[in-house]
Amino acid sequence: MAETHSTATSFTTITEAAAALRSGEVSAAALIEQALSAADAHDGTFGIFLARFEDRAREQAAAVDRKITAGEPLAPLDGIPLGVKDLYAHSAGPTTAQSLVLDPGWGKSVGDAAVVRRLEQAGGIVTGKTTTMEYGIGVPDPDKPFPIPRNPWDVRRWAGGSSSGSASGLLAGAFLGAVGTDTSGSLRIPAAYSGITGFKPTFGRVSKAGVVPLAYTLDHAGPMARSAADCALLLSVLAGYDAEDPYSSTEPVADYPAALTGDLSGRTVGVDNLDRFVGDGHDPQQPQRFSAAIDALREAGATIVPIEIPMYFEATAAALVIMATESAAYHEPTLRSRYNDYATGSRVVFAASSSVRGADYVLAQKVRHVAQRAMAEVFRTVDLVATPTGHLGAPMVDGIDQLNPVSILAGLHTPYWNVMANPTVAVPIGLTADGVPLSLSLSGRHFDEATVLRGADAFQRVTDHHRLIPTELR
């Protein structure tokens, strides 16, 4: 099932690098220099970072190496270079939300976001703040003073939004793990477009304290990496109740790495190809890639059954109405006074959102609850739901319509799972006819992240799509 593209020869996954660090095969300083060198080589082309913390990263790596020399036990992420989306507050540098509008004092007043604290307490080394779309929405705006996130598979194409730099930086080797946010697919879309693994946990599983909001009841925080095994390790650090986040859940946290058995025997995967919702809007290679991915799940031991996911149109519409209303509530004051400071795509969305009525919002929330109950019924008979993340590869940057930014969701199926709140992972399944990645979505029951990650990891043990990189990055 391999593609005719090269696999990386240096460390590309956290699990490999952590094992090499503990065996003495590599030092923390060497891991950081590998990442910083990749950032030097590719940041200017791909638009990965808004801020870089090279000196701080080197100092932290040296401290890890001193721990190793002293024979001290290592934390789970000791020495691992990480990227943090610039919606997360971090005291090492400014938090901009890639916007001219956000008060520069906001990040200082917050300190470190809960996710950042947990990563660093586990030994992770943050090498910089990665690019996003403004406030986690919209499309690249060349008229604003920010990098344009480009796709490492084809620099004419978009890296995807809004966790753009987190995805392209992983593929380029600028860090080994990252965190993104996901309100209507902002973590899974760039994962799908860039050919990496992106995991949206259940709503409330990972704290959003210290994260610039977009839509309070749809925003998710989660890990991004080259593999599902890496996402499991990152989630084991990130997951858990946080009193600072009013939406944080007290549901028990599982041992996610221990759940990765590689075996899906006894597990049932419900499959919906969603073709009926895209018409002709799919890549010629997508049906074959998706079918082969389902065969790989079967090879891993899963029982495959056809299903139809419930209320697709209704739930997706509800997701967009909820996002519009909640984002309008947050941005209306500054939108009135600083309209032209917003990027074109985001101000179009926020301005249009102001026209949604309160009654529409209430109805959308009612639809949401009905749809969630319908999905819970589906999960009475299956353990996982498999669908395409999207039917198309990454679009050309020059073809994105600034005045109709929501059009980028055509051919994508990500907003559905935000309103459902189920844990969902995006994993690469091969390339389009034009040679850019396609992706599979696996979703599970609320707070059953372990099964979702087990499914993704089992898939990746019998395929190598997640290890592929463009020839130019060899």
Secondary structure, DSSP 4 states (H G I P E B T S, - for coil): ---SSPBPSS--SHHHHHHHHHHTSS-HHHHHHHHHHHHHHHHHHHT-EEEE-HHHHHHHHHHHHHHHHTTPPPPTTTT-EEEEETTB--TTS---TT-SSS-THHHHHH-S-HHHHHHHHTT-EEEEEEP-SGGG-S---TTSSS---EETTEEEEE--SSSHHHHHHHHHTS-SEEEEEESSSTTHHHHHHHT-EEEE--TTSB--TTB--S-TTT-EEEEEESSHHHHHHHHHHHBS--TT-TT---PPPP-TGGG--S--TT-EEEE---GGGTTT-S-TTHHHHHHHHHHHHHHTT-EEEE---TTHHHHHHHHHHHHHHHHHHHHHHHHHH-GGGS-HHHHHHHHHHTTS-HHHHHHHHHHHHHHHHHHHHHTTT-SEEEEESBSS-PPBGGG--TT-GGGGGTTB--HHHHHH---EEEEEEEE-TTS-EEEEEEE-STT-HHHHHHHHHHHHHS--GGGB--GGG-
